Amino acid sequence: MSNALKISHIPTDTPTSAADREAILAKGGFGTAFSDHMVTIEWTEGIGWHNAQVRKREAFKIDPAAAVLHYAQEIFEGMKAYRGEGDSVTLFRADQNAERFNASATRMAMPTIPQDLFLEAVDALVRIDKDWIPSGNGSLYLRPFMFADEPFLGVRPAHHFVFCVIASPVGDYFKSGPKPVKVWVSKEYTRAAVGGTGAAKCGGNYAASLVAQAQAYENGCEQVVFLDAAEHKWIEELGGMNIFFVKDDGNLFTTPLGTILPGITRASLIELARSKGLTVEERKYSFAEWQADVASGKVKETFACGTAAVVASIGEVKFDGGSFTIGNGDSGPVTNALRDELSGLQRGKVADTRGWVRTIK
């Protein structure tokens, strides 16, 4: 780590027993169990980053007037650690998570963190909690985040922040497992607008999506598809994932960046598809076009993608007034091929020729 700040290690004095940990790992699930430690680093105006520690995971003590509670000044990232060949542990495109974290920080008037310090914080947590990485298809989900904890009631950027990394052993993101998911198209609520925070990974974006997500659940769907804020016709993204469409000739297109999150999985899939000789367009696409193209057979597959779910085929689309099934409702060949190659890269089963995989030593 080139940054002068070093992370001190204070191991927990109450570690989870091996038997209890194995029982937790065996349950699977997503985001409900957590490893023993966390990394915290503070930032103070005039001082910069300081007090870096990997230490026992415990509750924060914050003032009731903390800025994050009143003005939502916070951001986060999502990434995973995988068990590789032998005893190795790998991260996938972690440098891109660091870059996106800083882009979010800039948009939210928060301090940026040196990339090497961000990566060392992640590495430090994975090293000390390596035993929490599940075997098989599981992984250790890593959540770097930053929030303003300065106590004040005034609308301005805070002067003190806490950067933290926590870890959660996970299995499949969707309770239905790897089978195709059902999605609900929200015609009432929008997630982002031009000039807003849609391209930043901040909690407010997700909070704004929850009422629509609740409607999706009420209609038997796992995710919600958002349309644009201006015309309510153009497909943007899912509540927590980007979306791709596969045409009858095997080529793909996806919605353009600007108001949506620049997904790292999205960017990786675009590059992988193009390396296979497929064309990938980034263009606006309306919900009406999607309905018509599925009906005519012009669009054969649709899938969502993101760090948590990786690649999830969309089998059925529901909306106020009807529904339609994509293809035969199963995961298609292009979706399967891209998911297998991406998962293989992440887990070290496919050779990494692009420098995407980071091995933690």
C-alpha positions as CSV (number, residue, x, y, z in Angstrom):
1,M,0.0,0.0,0.0
2,S,1.6,3.2,-1.2
3,N,-0.6,5.4,1.0
4,A,1.2,6.4,4.2
5,L,-1.8,5.5,6.4
6,K,-1.5,2.0,7.9
7,I,-4.4,-0.1,9.1
8,S,-3.9,-1.4,12.7
9,H,-5.3,-4.8,13.6
10,I,-7.3,-5.3,16.8
11,P,-8.8,-8.9,16.5
12,T,-12.1,-9.5,18.3
13,D,-11.9,-11.1,21.8
14,T,-15.2,-12.9,21.1
15,P,-14.8,-14.8,17.8
16,T,-17.5,-17.0,16.5
17,S,-16.7,-20.6,17.1
18,A,-15.9,-22.8,14.2
19,A,-19.1,-24.9,14.8
20,D,-21.4,-21.9,15.0
21,R,-19.7,-20.3,11.9
22,E,-20.2,-23.5,9.9
23,A,-23.9,-23.6,10.9
24,I,-24.3,-20.0,9.7
25,L,-22.6,-20.8,6.4
26,A,-24.8,-23.8,5.9
27,K,-28.0,-21.7,6.1
28,G,-27.1,-19.6,3.0
29,G,-29.3,-16.7,2.4
30,F,-28.2,-13.1,1.6
31,G,-27.2,-10.3,3.9
32,T,-28.5,-11.7,7.2
33,A,-25.3,-13.0,8.8
34,F,-22.0,-11.1,9.3
35,S,-18.4,-11.9,9.9
36,D,-16.5,-11.1,13.1
37,H,-14.7,-8.0,12.1
38,M,-15.0,-4.7,10.3
39,V,-12.6,-2.0,9.0
40,T,-13.1,1.6,10.0
41,I,-11.3,4.7,8.9
42,E,-12.1,8.3,9.9
43,W,-11.9,11.5,7.8
44,T,-11.9,14.9,9.4
45,E,-11.7,18.2,7.6
46,G,-8.2,19.7,7.9
47,I,-6.7,16.3,8.9
48,G,-7.8,13.9,6.2
49,W,-7.9,10.1,6.6
50,H,-6.8,8.8,10.0
51,N,-7.5,6.2,12.7
52,A,-7.6,3.1,10.4
53,Q,-8.4,-0.1,12.1
54,V,-9.6,-3.7,11.4
55,R,-11.5,-4.5,14.6
56,K,-14.4,-6.3,16.2
57,R,-17.7,-5.8,14.3
58,E,-19.9,-3.8,16.6
59,A,-22.6,-1.1,16.7
60,F,-21.7,2.5,15.9
61,K,-22.5,5.1,18.5
62,I,-23.7,8.2,16.7
63,D,-25.2,11.5,17.9
64,P,-29.0,11.9,17.2
65,A,-28.0,15.0,15.2
66,A,-25.6,13.1,13.0
67,A,-25.7,14.5,9.5
68,V,-26.4,11.1,7.9
69,L,-29.7,10.8,9.8
70,H,-31.0,14.1,8.6
71,Y,-29.5,14.7,5.2
72,A,-28.6,11.2,4.0
73,Q,-25.0,11.9,3.2
74,E,-23.8,8.4,2.7
75,I,-22.6,6.0,-0.1
76,F,-21.7,2.4,-0.5
77,E,-20.3,-0.3,-2.7
78,G,-21.0,-4.0,-3.2
79,M,-18.3,-6.6,-4.1
80,K,-17.5,-10.2,-3.4
81,A,-14.6,-12.4,-2.3
82,Y,-14.5,-15.9,-3.8
83,R,-12.6,-19.1,-2.9
84,G,-10.3,-19.7,-5.8
85,E,-8.1,-22.6,-6.7
86,G,-6.3,-24.2,-3.7
87,D,-6.4,-21.9,-0.7
88,S,-6.5,-18.7,-2.8
89,V,-9.1,-15.9,-2.3
90,T,-10.0,-13.5,-5.2
91,L,-11.8,-10.3,-5.8
92,F,-13.3,-9.3,-9.2
93,R,-12.4,-5.9,-10.6
94,A,-12.1,-4.3,-7.2
95,D,-10.3,-1.3,-8.6
96,Q,-13.5,-0.5,-10.5
97,N,-15.4,-0.5,-7.2
98,A,-12.9,1.9,-5.7
99,E,-13.3,4.2,-8.7
100,R,-17.1,4.1,-8.6
101,F,-17.0,4.7,-4.8
102,N,-15.1,7.9,-5.4
103,A,-17.4,9.0,-8.2
104,S,-20.3,8.5,-5.8
105,A,-18.4,10.5,-3.1
106,T,-17.8,13.4,-5.4
107,R,-21.5,13.5,-6.4
108,M,-22.6,13.5,-2.8
109,A,-20.1,16.1,-1.6
110,M,-18.0,13.6,0.4
111,P,-14.3,13.1,0.6
112,T,-12.7,10.6,-1.8
113,I,-10.5,7.8,-0.5
114,P,-7.2,6.9,-2.1
115,Q,-7.7,3.7,-4.2
116,D,-4.9,1.8,-2.5
117,L,-6.3,2.6,0.9
118,F,-9.8,1.4,-0.2
119,L,-8.3,-1.8,-1.6
120,E,-6.2,-2.5,1.5
121,A,-9.2,-2.0,3.7
122,V,-11.1,-4.6,1.8
123,D,-8.0,-7.0,1.7
124,A,-7.5,-6.6,5.4
125,L,-11.0,-7.6,6.3
126,V,-11.0,-10.6,3.9
127,R,-7.7,-11.8,5.3
128,I,-8.8,-11.8,8.9
129,D,-12.3,-13.2,8.2
130,K,-11.2,-15.6,5.4
131,D,-12.9,-18.6,7.2
132,W,-16.3,-16.9,6.6
133,I,-16.1,-17.4,2.8
134,P,-18.6,-20.2,1.9
135,S,-17.5,-23.1,-0.2
136,G,-19.3,-24.2,-3.4
137,N,-21.3,-21.4,-5.1
138,G,-21.3,-19.1,-2.1
139,S,-19.2,-16.0,-1.6
140,L,-18.3,-13.4,0.9
141,Y,-20.3,-10.2,0.1
142,L,-18.3,-7.1,1.0
143,R,-19.9,-3.8,1.8
144,P,-17.6,-0.7,1.8
145,F,-19.6,2.3,2.8
146,M,-19.1,5.9,4.1
147,F,-21.4,8.1,6.2
148,A,-21.4,11.6,7.7
149,D,-21.5,11.4,11.5
150,E,-20.9,15.1,12.4
151,P,-23.6,16.3,14.7
152,F,-25.2,19.4,13.2
153,L,-28.5,20.6,11.8
154,G,-27.6,22.7,8.8
155,V,-27.6,22.0,5.1
156,R,-23.9,21.8,4.1
157,P,-21.4,19.0,3.5
158,A,-20.3,17.4,6.8
159,H,-16.8,17.9,8.3
160,H,-16.4,14.3,9.6
161,F,-17.0,10.9,8.0
162,V,-16.6,7.3,8.7
163,F,-15.5,4.8,6.1
164,C,-16.3,1.2,7.0
165,V,-16.2,-2.3,5.4
166,I,-18.3,-5.2,6.7
167,A,-18.7,-8.7,5.3
168,S,-21.6,-11.1,4.9
169,P,-21.4,-14.8,3.7
170,V,-24.0,-15.2,1.0
171,G,-25.6,-17.7,-1.3
172,D,-28.2,-16.9,-4.0
173,Y,-29.5,-13.4,-4.1
174,F,-33.0,-14.4,-5.0
175,K,-35.0,-16.9,-2.8
176,S,-36.0,-18.7,-6.0
177,G,-32.4,-19.5,-6.7
178,P,-30.9,-19.5,-10.2
179,K,-34.2,-20.0,-12.1
180,P,-35.6,-17.0,-14.1
181,V,-37.2,-14.2,-12.1
182,K,-40.4,-12.3,-12.5
183,V,-40.3,-8.5,-12.7
184,W,-42.9,-5.8,-12.1
185,V,-42.8,-2.7,-14.4
186,S,-43.6,0.4,-12.3
187,K,-45.5,3.0,-14.2
188,E,-46.1,5.2,-11.1
189,Y,-42.8,5.6,-9.4
190,T,-39.4,6.6,-10.8
191,R,-35.9,6.0,-9.4
192,A,-33.8,8.8,-10.9
193,A,-33.8,11.8,-13.3
194,V,-31.3,13.7,-15.4
195,G,-29.0,15.7,-13.1
196,G,-30.0,13.6,-10.1
197,T,-28.1,10.9,-8.2
198,G,-29.0,7.9,-10.3
199,A,-25.4,7.2,-11.2
200,A,-24.2,7.4,-7.6
201,K,-24.5,4.5,-5.3
202,C,-26.2,6.2,-2.4
203,G,-28.9,4.9,-0.1
204,G,-31.4,7.5,-1.0
205,N,-31.8,5.9,-4.5
206,Y,-32.6,2.6,-3.0
207,A,-35.0,4.1,-0.4
208,A,-36.9,5.7,-3.2
209,S,-37.3,2.3,-4.9
210,L,-38.7,0.5,-2.0
211,V,-42.4,1.4,-2.4
212,A,-42.3,0.2,-6.0
213,Q,-40.4,-2.9,-4.9
214,A,-43.2,-3.6,-2.4
215,Q,-45.6,-3.5,-5.3
216,A,-43.5,-6.0,-7.1
217,Y,-43.7,-8.4,-4.2
218,E,-47.5,-7.9,-3.9
219,N,-47.7,-8.9,-7.6
220,G,-45.6,-12.0,-7.2
221,C,-42.4,-10.5,-8.6
222,E,-38.8,-10.5,-7.3
223,Q,-37.7,-7.1,-8.8
224,V,-39.1,-3.9,-10.2
225,V,-38.3,-2.3,-13.6
226,F,-38.2,1.5,-13.6
227,L,-39.1,3.8,-16.5
228,D,-37.7,7.3,-17.0
229,A,-38.9,10.2,-15.0
230,A,-39.6,12.6,-17.9
231,E,-41.8,10.5,-20.2
232,H,-42.5,7.3,-18.2
233,K,-41.8,5.2,-21.3
234,W,-38.1,4.5,-21.5
235,I,-36.7,1.5,-19.6
236,E,-33.9,2.5,-17.3
237,E,-32.9,-0.3,-14.8
238,L,-34.1,-2.6,-12.1
239,G,-34.3,-1.6,-8.4
240,G,-30.7,-2.9,-7.9
241,M,-29.5,-4.1,-11.3
242,N,-28.9,-3.2,-14.9
243,I,-30.8,-4.9,-17.7
244,F,-29.9,-6.5,-21.1
245,F,-32.0,-7.6,-24.1
246,V,-31.0,-10.4,-26.5
247,K,-32.2,-10.2,-30.1
248,D,-33.2,-13.1,-32.3
249,D,-29.7,-12.9,-34.0
250,G,-28.0,-13.3,-30.6
251,N,-26.7,-9.7,-30.4
252,L,-27.5,-7.6,-27.4
253,F,-28.5,-4.1,-26.3
254,T,-28.8,-2.4,-23.0
255,T,-30.0,1.0,-21.7
256,P,-27.5,3.9,-21.7
257,L,-25.7,5.4,-18.8
258,G,-26.6,8.8,-17.4
259,T,-29.4,8.3,-15.0
260,I,-28.6,4.7,-14.1
261,L,-25.8,3.1,-12.1
262,P,-22.6,2.3,-14.2
263,G,-22.6,-1.4,-13.2
264,I,-19.3,-3.1,-13.1
265,T,-21.0,-6.4,-14.0
266,R,-22.7,-4.5,-16.8
267,A,-19.4,-3.2,-18.2
268,S,-17.8,-6.7,-17.9
269,L,-20.6,-8.4,-19.7
270,I,-20.4,-5.8,-22.6
271,E,-16.7,-6.6,-23.0
272,L,-17.2,-10.4,-22.7
273,A,-20.0,-10.3,-25.3
274,R,-18.0,-8.2,-27.7
275,S,-15.0,-10.5,-27.4
276,K,-17.3,-13.4,-28.6
277,G,-18.1,-11.4,-31.7
278,L,-21.5,-10.2,-30.6
279,T,-22.7,-6.7,-31.1
280,V,-23.7,-4.8,-28.0
281,E,-25.6,-1.5,-28.4
282,E,-26.3,1.0,-25.6
283,R,-29.5,2.8,-26.6
284,K,-32.9,4.0,-25.3
285,Y,-35.6,1.3,-25.4
286,S,-39.2,1.8,-24.5
287,F,-41.5,-0.5,-22.5
288,A,-43.9,-0.6,-25.5
289,E,-41.1,-1.7,-27.8
290,W,-40.1,-4.4,-25.3
291,Q,-43.7,-5.8,-25.3
292,A,-43.9,-5.7,-29.1
293,D,-40.4,-7.2,-29.7
294,V,-41.1,-10.1,-27.3
295,A,-44.5,-10.8,-29.0
296,S,-42.9,-10.8,-32.4
297,G,-39.9,-12.9,-31.4
298,K,-37.4,-10.1,-32.1
299,V,-36.3,-10.2,-28.5
300,K,-35.6,-13.7,-27.3
301,E,-34.0,-13.2,-23.9
302,T,-33.8,-10.6,-21.2
303,F,-31.5,-10.6,-18.2
304,A,-30.6,-8.5,-15.2
305,C,-27.1,-8.2,-13.8
306,G,-25.3,-6.9,-10.8
307,T,-22.8,-7.9,-8.1
308,A,-25.3,-9.6,-5.8
309,A,-27.2,-11.6,-8.4
310,V,-24.5,-11.8,-11.1
311,V,-26.7,-12.6,-14.0
312,A,-30.4,-13.4,-13.6
313,S,-32.6,-14.3,-16.5
314,I,-36.0,-12.6,-16.6
315,G,-38.8,-15.1,-17.5
316,E,-42.0,-13.1,-16.9
317,V,-42.9,-9.4,-17.0
318,K,-45.9,-8.1,-15.1
319,F,-47.5,-4.6,-15.2
320,D,-50.7,-2.9,-14.3
321,G,-52.9,-4.3,-17.0
322,G,-51.2,-7.5,-18.0
323,S,-48.1,-9.6,-18.4
324,F,-46.0,-11.4,-20.9
325,T,-43.5,-14.2,-21.0
326,I,-40.1,-13.9,-22.6
327,G,-39.3,-16.8,-24.9
328,N,-40.4,-20.0,-23.1
329,G,-39.8,-18.5,-19.7
330,D,-36.5,-20.2,-19.2
331,S,-32.9,-18.9,-19.2
332,G,-31.7,-18.6,-22.8
333,P,-28.4,-19.7,-24.4
334,V,-26.8,-16.2,-24.6
335,T,-27.7,-15.5,-21.0
336,N,-26.3,-18.8,-19.9
337,A,-23.1,-18.5,-21.8
338,L,-22.3,-15.0,-20.5
339,R,-23.2,-16.0,-16.9
340,D,-21.0,-19.1,-17.0
341,E,-18.0,-17.2,-18.4
342,L,-18.4,-14.4,-15.9
343,S,-18.8,-16.7,-12.9
344,G,-15.9,-18.8,-14.2
345,L,-13.7,-15.7,-14.2
346,Q,-14.8,-14.6,-10.8
347,R,-14.0,-18.0,-9.3
348,G,-10.8,-18.7,-11.1
349,K,-12.2,-21.4,-13.4
350,V,-11.7,-19.4,-16.5
351,A,-8.3,-17.9,-17.3
352,D,-8.2,-14.2,-16.6
353,T,-6.5,-12.5,-19.6
354,R,-7.7,-8.9,-18.7
355,G,-6.2,-8.4,-15.3
356,W,-9.7,-8.4,-13.7
357,V,-9.0,-10.8,-10.9
358,R,-7.2,-9.6,-7.7
359,T,-5.7,-12.3,-5.5
360,I,-5.6,-11.6,-1.8
361,K,-2.3,-12.9,-0.2
